[in-house]
Amino acid sequence: MKKSLEKHIVRLMPEERLYLLQLVSKEEASLKRKTHARILLKANAGEGGENCTDEEIRKSENISLETVKRIRRFYVTGGLEKLRLAAN
């Protein structure tokens, strides 16, 4: 596992990880929600996580570095609810 130098370390709970995995596979989920879920899954430094750097995530998702940092920050400071990824 890589040592993370990121300011906001994402550590998903097992149930959050499972929820996000299910979300990315849902056909009816919006592209934005799926992208945010994939960012968190790749950033996850917890059990079963990829612990990717922001730059690795940016390249793999073809998005801005600012987006990756924002999603990390939102999750760390407010959880899935702040990202509006929580189940409704």
C-alpha positions in Angstrom: 0.0 0.0 0.0 1.3 3.4 -0.9 2.0 6.0 1.7 -0.5 8.9 1.2 0.7 12.5 1.2 -2.8 13.8 0.7 -4.3 16.3 3.2 -7.7 14.7 3.4 -7.3 10.9 3.9 -10.4 8.9 2.8 -11.1 5.8 4.9 -14.3 4.2 3.9 -16.3 2.1 6.3 -17.0 -1.4 4.8 -20.7 -0.6 4.3 -19.8 2.7 2.6 -17.4 0.9 0.2 -20.1 -1.6 -0.6 -22.7 1.1 -1.2 -20.3 3.0 -3.5 -19.5 -0.2 -5.5 -23.2 -0.8 -6.0 -23.7 2.9 -7.0 -21.1 2.8 -9.8 -22.8 -0.3 -11.2 -26.3 1.2 -11.2 -27.5 2.1 -14.7 -29.8 4.8 -13.4 -27.2 6.7 -11.3 -26.0 9.9 -12.8 -22.5 10.2 -14.3 -21.6 12.8 -11.7 -22.6 10.5 -8.8 -20.7 7.6 -10.4 -17.6 9.7 -10.9 -17.7 10.9 -7.3 -18.1 7.3 -6.1 -15.2 6.1 -8.2 -13.0 9.0 -6.8 -13.7 7.9 -3.3 -13.2 4.2 -4.0 -9.8 5.0 -5.6 -8.8 7.4 -2.8 -9.8 4.9 0.0 -6.9 4.3 2.3 -9.0 1.9 4.4 -9.4 -1.8 4.1 -9.7 -3.0 0.5 -8.9 0.5 -0.8 -6.6 1.4 -3.7 -5.1 4.4 -1.8 -4.4 6.2 -5.1 -2.9 9.7 -5.1 -4.9 12.6 -6.4 -2.8 12.7 -9.6 -3.4 9.0 -10.2 -7.2 9.5 -9.8 -7.1 12.6 -12.0 -5.5 10.7 -14.8 -7.7 7.6 -14.5 -10.9 9.6 -14.4 -9.8 12.3 -16.8 -10.9 15.1 -14.4 -9.3 18.1 -12.8 -7.1 17.8 -9.8 -9.3 20.3 -8.0 -12.3 18.0 -8.4 -10.4 15.1 -6.8 -9.3 17.3 -3.9 -12.8 18.7 -3.4 -14.5 15.3 -3.3 -11.9 14.1 -0.8 -12.4 17.2 1.4 -16.2 16.9 1.2 -16.1 13.3 2.2 -13.7 13.8 5.1 -15.6 16.8 6.5 -19.1 15.6 6.0 -19.3 12.0 4.8 -21.4 10.7 1.9 -24.3 13.0 3.0 -22.3 16.1 2.2 -21.6 14.7 -1.3 -25.2 13.8 -1.7 -24.2 10.2 -2.3 -26.0 8.8 0.6 -29.0 6.6 0.0 -32.2 8.6 -0.1 
